[in-house]
Amino acid sequence: MKKLLKFIRKVGSVVLILFVFGGGWFYYKYRKEKLNRLAEEEKRRQEEMEKERQKRLIEEKRKLFEEYVSKIRNYKESKDYEKVRELAKEALAIAKQYNFSPDEINKILHQMEVEIYLSKLKKLENEDAYKYIYVRDQAEKIPSLKEISDLKNRVIKKTYEDEYEVKLFITKLELSVPKKIIDEGEKVDEVSYNYFLSKKLSTDLKKLRIDKNIKKNNIEIEIEKNRNDLYFSSENLYQNTIPSSLY
């Protein structure tokens, strides 16, 4: 009987140990799962809070961006181009960071650019004809935007027409040698210089006119006639330009 009781106590101890261990194990698992669920719930809560924070931030930035666009539009209308550039730079940085469309700002900047270059071209178009080199240089620096390309081409073409007219005047001036000095020995060099310079200028004039498709001015014909008259009116010029083999 004692042995049976002893055996029962041993079995009971084992069962008790197993029960305590098993209960502890199940409690541990239950506790761990509960903590995991709490951690997941907290994670989801934090994620939702972060999404909500990002949403509010984006809404704030979008509102700020739209305010920038409105101000940029107003400054552009008042032609305060420096302020437009300043605000556009800041607005485009926001657009890039938050993936907003920059189309409206780029459109305003393009319109501003057209206005600026259009104004420059109109001023260049009214410049003095003698400034043709300066006008051409400035016009060629202006981008060939679709809205102003016709005016730009017209201004540049006019510079070549102005160049033709100016050189035409200079060429004619070189031939305006007073008749009384033609046969004076001490003026022979001057007559020759004027004659050959006008001849070179006439060659340049003709090339410019043909290359740039400029309408021929009747003064060009008059210059040719005056140069021939000068040639045959000056005995020294006539003799000095005929090859000696023809004497």
C-alpha positions in Angstrom: 0.0 0.0 0.0 2.8 2.3 0.9 4.4 1.6 -2.5 1.2 2.4 -4.3 0.9 5.7 -2.4 4.4 6.5 -3.2 3.9 5.7 -6.9 0.7 7.8 -6.9 2.6 10.8 -5.3 5.3 10.4 -8.0 2.8 10.3 -10.8 0.9 13.2 -9.2 4.1 15.2 -9.0 4.9 14.5 -12.6 1.4 15.4 -13.6 1.5 18.6 -11.5 4.9 19.5 -13.1 3.5 18.9 -16.5 0.4 20.9 -15.7 2.4 23.8 -14.3 4.9 23.7 -17.2 2.1 23.3 -19.8 0.1 26.0 -18.3 3.1 28.3 -18.2 3.9 27.5 -21.8 0.4 28.2 -22.9 0.3 31.4 -20.9 3.7 32.4 -22.4 2.3 31.8 -25.9 -0.9 33.6 -25.1 1.0 36.6 -23.7 3.4 36.7 -26.6 0.6 36.6 -29.1 -1.2 39.3 -27.3 1.9 41.5 -27.2 2.5 40.8 -30.9 -1.1 41.8 -31.6 -0.7 45.0 -29.6 2.6 45.7 -31.4 0.9 45.2 -34.8 -2.0 47.4 -33.8 0.4 50.1 -32.6 2.3 49.8 -35.8 -0.8 50.2 -37.9 -1.9 53.1 -35.7 1.5 54.8 -36.2 1.3 54.2 -39.9 -2.2 55.6 -40.1 -1.0 58.7 -38.1 1.9 59.1 -40.5 -0.3 58.8 -43.5 -2.6 61.4 -42.0 0.3 63.6 -41.2 1.7 63.3 -44.8 -1.8 64.0 -46.2 -2.1 67.2 -44.2 1.5 68.2 -45.1 0.8 67.6 -48.8 -2.5 69.6 -48.6 -0.6 72.4 -46.9 2.1 72.3 -49.5 -0.4 72.2 -52.3 -2.2 75.2 -50.9 1.2 77.0 -50.6 2.1 76.0 -54.1 -1.2 77.4 -55.5 -0.6 80.6 -53.6 2.8 80.8 -55.3 1.2 80.3 -58.7 -1.3 83.0 -58.1 1.4 85.5 -57.0 3.6 84.6 -60.0 0.7 85.2 -62.3 0.0 88.6 -60.8 3.7 89.7 -60.8 3.9 88.6 -64.5 0.8 90.7 -65.3 2.5 93.7 -63.6 5.7 92.9 -65.5 7.7 92.5 -62.3 9.8 89.8 -64.0 12.5 89.7 -61.3 9.9 88.7 -58.7 8.4 86.2 -61.1 11.7 84.4 -61.5 12.3 84.5 -57.7 9.0 83.0 -56.8 9.0 80.5 -59.7 12.3 79.1 -58.5 10.8 78.4 -55.0 7.5 77.1 -56.4 9.3 74.7 -58.8 11.4 73.3 -55.9 8.1 72.6 -54.1 6.6 71.0 -57.2 9.6 68.7 -57.6 9.7 67.7 -54.0 5.9 66.9 -53.7 5.4 65.8 -57.3 3.0 68.7 -58.2 2.6 69.6 -61.9 4.9 72.5 -62.9 3.0 73.1 -66.2 1.2 76.3 -65.1 4.5 77.9 -63.9 6.4 76.8 -67.0 3.6 78.3 -69.1 3.8 81.6 -67.3 7.6 81.7 -67.6 7.4 81.0 -71.3 4.8 83.8 -71.7 7.1 86.1 -69.7 10.1 85.1 -71.9 8.1 85.9 -75.1 7.1 89.3 -73.7 10.7 90.2 -72.8 12.2 89.1 -76.2 9.3 90.7 -78.1 10.0 94.0 -76.4 13.7 93.8 -77.2 13.1 92.9 -80.9 10.7 95.9 -81.3 13.3 98.2 -79.9 16.0 96.7 -82.2 13.7 97.1 -85.1 13.6 100.9 -84.6 17.3 101.3 -84.1 19.3 103.6 -86.4 20.4 101.9 -89.7 24.1 102.6 -88.9 23.8 100.3 -85.9 23.1 97.2 -88.1 26.1 95.2 -86.6 24.9 95.8 -83.1 21.3 95.1 -83.9 22.1 91.9 -85.8 24.4 90.7 -82.9 21.6 91.3 -80.3 18.9 89.8 -82.4 20.8 86.6 -83.1 21.3 86.1 -79.3 17.5 86.0 -78.9 16.0 82.4 -78.9 13.9 81.5 -81.9 10.7 81.1 -80.0 7.7 80.3 -82.2 5.8 83.4 -81.2 8.6 85.8 -82.2 10.5 83.9 -84.9 8.9 86.0 -87.7 9.8 89.3 -86.1 13.3 88.1 -85.3 13.9 87.0 -88.9 12.5 90.3 -90.1 14.8 92.3 -87.8 17.9 90.3 -88.9 16.9 90.7 -92.6 16.5 94.4 -92.1 20.1 94.6 -90.7 21.4 93.3 -94.1 19.2 95.8 -95.9 20.6 98.6 -93.7 24.1 97.4 -94.2 23.5 97.5 -98.0 22.1 101.1 -97.8 24.9 102.3 -95.5 27.7 100.8 -97.7 25.9 102.2 -100.7 26.1 105.7 -99.2 29.8 105.2 -98.3 30.6 103.9 -101.8 28.9 106.9 -103.4 30.7 109.2 -101.0 34.0 107.8 -102.1 33.3 108.9 -105.7 32.3 112.4 -104.8 35.7 113.8 -105.7 35.5 117.4 -106.9 36.1 117.7 -110.7 38.6 120.4 -110.3 41.1 118.2 -108.5 41.0 115.2 -110.9 43.9 116.3 -113.1 46.0 118.0 -110.4 49.2 116.0 -110.0 49.3 116.3 -106.2 45.8 114.7 -106.0 46.4 111.7 -108.2 46.9 109.4 -105.2 43.6 110.6 -103.7 41.7 110.0 -106.9 43.2 106.5 -107.3 42.4 105.6 -103.7 38.8 106.7 -104.1 38.4 104.9 -107.4 39.7 101.5 -106.2 38.0 101.7 -102.8 34.7 102.4 -104.5 35.3 99.5 -106.8 36.0 97.1 -103.9 32.9 98.4 -102.0 30.8 97.9 -105.1 31.9 94.3 -105.3 31.0 93.7 -101.7 27.7 95.5 -102.2 26.8 93.2 -105.1 27.7 90.1 -103.2 25.7 91.2 -100.1 22.7 92.1 -102.3 22.7 88.7 -104.0 23.5 86.6 -100.9 20.7 88.2 -98.9 18.2 88.7 -101.8 18.0 92.4 -101.3 16.2 94.6 -103.9 18.8 96.5 -106.0 18.9 100.2 -105.5 19.3 102.4 -108.5 22.1 104.3 -106.7 24.2 101.2 -107.4 23.8 101.8 -111.1 24.6 105.5 -110.6 27.8 104.6 -108.7 28.9 102.4 -111.5 28.4 105.3 -114.0 30.1 107.8 -111.8 33.1 105.5 -111.4 33.4 105.1 -115.1 33.2 108.8 -115.6 35.9 109.3 -113.0 38.1 106.7 -114.7 37.9 108.4 -118.1 38.0 111.9 -116.7 41.4 111.3 -115.0 44.3 111.1 -117.5 46.6 109.9 -114.7 44.2 107.2 -113.5 43.5 106.1 -117.1 47.2 105.8 -118.0 48.2 104.2 -114.7 45.6 101.4 -115.0 46.3 100.4 -118.6 48.9 97.7 -119.0 52.2 99.0 -120.5 51.9 96.4 -123.3 48.9 98.3 -124.7 50.7 101.6 -125.1 
